[in-house]
Amino acid sequence: MTAVKDAAADGAGTEGQSWMAQLLQFDRDGDTFIAPQSTGPGNRLFGGLIAAQALGAAGATVEPDKHPQSLHAYFVRGGDYGVDVELHVERTRDGRSFDTRRVTATQRDDVILEMIASFHRPEPGADWHPHRTPGVELTDAIEKRPGIESAEWFDIRVNPGDTSVFAVPPFWIKTRHPIENDPLIRACTLTYMSDLGPVPVARPPGTPLKVGVGMAASLDHSVWFHRPFQPDRWHRYEVDSRNNSDSRGLVVGSLYDADGSLIASMTQEALWRL
């Protein structure tokens, strides 16, 4: 088995690896990676999982001093639990400051995800972003356990008015357990986490947020990584609706740490058929 990085470097062996490091354990043959998938709830793989694994495979082909800068993914078709995912990485470009990779994820020879990812060697420059007033303060938010297994790795606190079975942004979130101090593994954790919340916000106005009301699915997903991410500390996820048309809803998200620093930005378009 090949991991994106040997977690033993952080003083942890295989048994001591975080859940994300374990999800990034691949069988590797050149630039093709096999990500075994366990059985799970329902019929469809969580999109954030496949996006995180695709980013991990891409990152395994770049120098470790180049960190994830952004990713742009299309969810081509739903993936299945219990079926290995093959991740083929294309080395689009290697530069002095930036590397670009294309990842195609398949199951049973069917493409389920296409991703373009960019990696950047950190360099000095301006450090600024606009302030945003929290949609909910951490002291006012209440604990919630959404009825989806993909959220089991996280502590989530939501607005007291969120009575749905989901977690609807704005909310506060952190991992239940520490994640290795590795920029790639932490970026993959952020990628996984960023897919929790956008779809409910993308629903058409006035649509009840209940299981069985309409059919929803993520279509595409982008993330920009701005500042270092510490997954086991509280972060605030703000997601805003931007458009609904042609049965598609567009949202824009921002992830802030407890001090209000902008850690990452996200966009997603989701299909909503009522």
C-alpha positions in Angstrom: 0.0 0.0 0.0 1.2 3.5 -0.8 0.1 6.6 1.1 0.4 10.2 0.0 2.9 10.6 2.8 4.3 8.3 5.4 2.3 9.3 8.5 5.0 7.7 10.6 6.9 10.9 10.1 4.5 12.5 12.6 5.2 9.7 15.1 2.2 7.6 14.1 2.2 4.2 12.5 -0.5 2.7 10.4 -2.7 2.1 13.4 -2.2 5.6 14.6 -3.1 7.3 11.3 -6.0 9.7 11.1 -9.2 8.6 9.3 -8.2 10.9 6.4 -4.7 9.5 6.1 -6.3 6.0 5.9 -8.6 7.2 3.2 -5.5 8.3 1.3 -3.9 4.8 1.4 -3.6 3.7 -2.3 -2.3 0.8 -4.3 -0.1 2.6 -6.8 1.1 1.7 -10.2 3.0 4.7 -11.7 0.5 7.6 -11.8 -2.6 5.3 -11.4 -3.9 4.9 -7.9 -6.5 2.4 -6.6 -8.6 3.7 -3.7 -10.5 0.7 -2.1 -14.0 1.7 -1.0 -15.8 0.0 1.9 -19.5 -0.6 2.1 -21.5 2.3 3.3 -25.0 3.7 3.7 -27.2 4.0 0.6 -26.1 3.4 -2.9 -24.0 6.5 -3.7 -20.5 7.5 -2.6 -20.2 10.9 -0.9 -18.8 13.3 -3.5 -16.5 15.0 -1.0 -14.8 11.6 -0.4 -14.0 11.1 -4.0 -12.9 14.7 -4.5 -10.6 14.4 -1.4 -9.1 11.1 -2.7 -8.6 12.6 -6.2 -6.7 15.6 -4.7 -4.6 13.2 -2.6 -3.6 11.2 -5.7 -2.7 14.3 -7.6 -0.7 15.6 -4.6 1.3 12.3 -4.5 2.8 13.2 -7.9 4.1 16.7 -7.0 7.0 17.8 -4.8 6.0 18.1 -1.1 6.9 21.8 -0.9 4.1 22.6 -3.4 0.8 22.8 -1.6 -2.8 22.6 -3.0 -3.8 25.9 -4.4 -7.2 25.1 -6.0 -9.3 22.3 -7.4 -12.1 22.2 -9.9 -14.2 19.0 -10.1 -17.1 17.7 -12.0 -19.2 14.9 -10.6 -19.9 13.0 -13.8 -22.0 10.2 -12.3 -22.7 8.7 -8.9 -20.2 6.3 -7.4 -21.0 3.1 -5.6 -19.9 1.9 -2.2 -17.9 -1.3 -2.0 -16.3 -0.8 -5.5 -12.7 0.2 -5.9 -12.1 3.7 -7.5 -9.2 4.0 -10.0 -7.6 7.4 -10.0 -5.5 8.2 -13.1 -3.3 11.3 -12.7 -2.1 13.2 -15.8 0.9 15.5 -15.2 -0.3 18.5 -17.2 2.5 20.8 -16.2 5.4 21.1 -13.8 6.7 24.7 -13.2 9.0 26.4 -10.9 6.1 27.8 -8.8 3.0 25.9 -9.9 2.2 22.3 -10.9 -1.1 21.3 -12.6 -2.7 17.9 -12.6 -5.7 16.3 -14.1 -7.4 13.4 -12.3 -9.9 11.0 -13.8 -11.8 8.8 -11.3 -13.4 5.6 -12.6 -15.4 2.7 -11.3 -15.9 -0.4 -13.5 -14.3 1.7 -16.3 -17.1 4.4 -16.0 -15.9 7.9 -15.2 -17.4 9.2 -12.0 -15.3 12.4 -11.5 -13.0 14.7 -13.4 -10.7 17.1 -11.6 -8.1 19.7 -12.4 -5.9 20.6 -9.4 -3.2 23.2 -9.0 -0.3 23.2 -6.5 1.8 26.2 -5.5 5.1 26.7 -3.7 4.3 29.2 -0.9 5.8 32.7 -1.5 5.5 36.1 0.2 2.9 38.6 -0.8 -0.1 40.6 0.3 -2.3 39.0 3.0 -5.8 40.5 3.0 -9.5 39.5 2.8 -12.7 41.4 3.6 -14.2 40.9 7.1 -17.5 39.0 7.3 -19.8 39.2 10.3 -20.6 35.6 11.5 -23.9 34.2 10.5 -24.0 32.5 13.8 -21.7 32.9 16.8 -20.0 29.8 18.2 -21.4 30.6 21.6 -24.9 30.7 20.2 -24.6 27.6 18.0 -25.9 24.2 19.2 -24.5 20.7 18.7 -26.0 18.7 15.9 -25.4 15.2 14.5 -26.8 15.2 10.9 -28.4 12.0 9.7 -25.6 11.4 7.2 -22.7 9.1 7.8 -20.3 11.3 5.8 -20.5 13.8 8.7 -19.5 11.3 11.4 -15.9 12.5 11.6 -16.9 16.0 12.6 -18.3 18.0 15.5 -20.9 20.4 14.1 -22.7 23.3 15.8 -25.6 24.9 13.9 -28.0 27.8 14.1 -30.6 26.9 16.7 -33.2 27.4 14.0 -31.9 24.5 11.9 -34.3 21.7 12.6 -33.6 19.7 9.4 -31.9 16.3 9.3 -29.0 18.0 7.6 -26.5 20.6 8.8 -27.4 23.9 7.0 -24.8 26.6 6.8 -23.8 28.8 8.5 -22.4 26.4 11.0 -19.3 25.7 13.0 -17.3 22.5 12.3 -14.1 20.7 13.4 -12.8 17.2 13.2 -13.3 15.0 16.2 -9.7 13.9 16.2 -6.4 15.5 15.1 -5.2 15.3 11.5 -1.5 14.9 10.6 0.4 18.1 10.3 0.7 17.6 6.5 -0.6 20.3 4.1 -1.8 17.8 1.6 -3.7 15.6 4.1 -5.2 18.7 5.7 -6.3 20.1 2.3 -7.9 16.7 1.5 -9.8 17.0 4.8 -11.0 20.5 4.0 -12.1 19.2 0.5 -14.1 16.4 2.1 -15.6 18.8 4.6 -16.5 21.5 2.1 -19.1 19.2 0.5 -21.1 19.1 3.7 -23.7 21.8 3.5 -23.8 23.3 -0.1 -26.6 21.2 -1.5 -29.3 22.3 1.1 -28.4 25.9 0.5 -28.7 25.4 -3.3 -32.3 24.3 -3.1 -35.0 26.5 -4.8 -36.5 29.1 -2.5 -39.5 27.8 -0.6 -38.6 24.2 -1.0 -39.0 22.2 2.2 -35.8 20.7 3.5 -37.0 17.1 4.0 -35.8 13.7 2.9 -37.8 12.7 -0.2 -38.7 16.2 -1.4 -37.2 16.3 -4.9 -34.0 14.9 -6.1 -30.7 16.7 -5.4 -27.1 16.0 -6.5 -23.8 17.9 -6.7 -22.8 18.7 -10.3 -19.5 20.5 -9.9 -17.3 21.7 -7.0 -14.4 24.1 -6.7 -12.2 25.0 -3.7 -9.5 27.6 -3.3 -7.0 27.1 -0.4 -5.9 30.4 1.0 -4.3 29.9 4.4 -3.1 27.0 6.6 -6.0 24.8 7.9 -6.1 23.2 11.4 -8.9 20.7 11.1 -9.4 20.0 14.8 -10.1 23.6 15.6 -13.4 25.3 15.2 -14.1 26.8 11.8 -17.2 28.7 10.5 -18.7 27.7 7.2 -20.8 30.3 5.5 -22.6 29.4 2.3 -24.7 31.8 0.2 -27.1 31.1 -2.6 -26.4 32.9 -5.9 -28.8 31.5 -8.5 -31.5 29.1 -9.3 -32.4 28.3 -12.9 -32.7 25.3 -15.2 -33.1 23.0 -12.1 -29.7 24.1 -10.9 -28.7 26.0 -7.8 -25.4 27.9 -7.5 -23.8 28.6 -4.1 -20.6 30.3 -2.9 -19.0 29.3 0.4 -16.3 30.7 2.7 -14.5 28.9 5.5 -13.2 31.0 8.4 -11.2 30.1 11.5 -12.2 31.2 15.0 -10.2 34.5 14.6 -12.1 35.3 11.4 -9.3 34.6 8.9 -10.5 33.3 5.5 -9.1 29.8 5.2 -10.7 28.7 1.9 -13.4 29.6 -0.6 -15.8 27.2 -2.4 -18.3 27.2 -5.2 -20.8 24.5 -6.1 -23.7 24.0 -8.5 -26.3 21.4 -7.5 -29.1 19.8 -9.4 -32.5 20.1 -7.8 -35.4 18.4 -9.5 -38.8 18.8 -7.8 
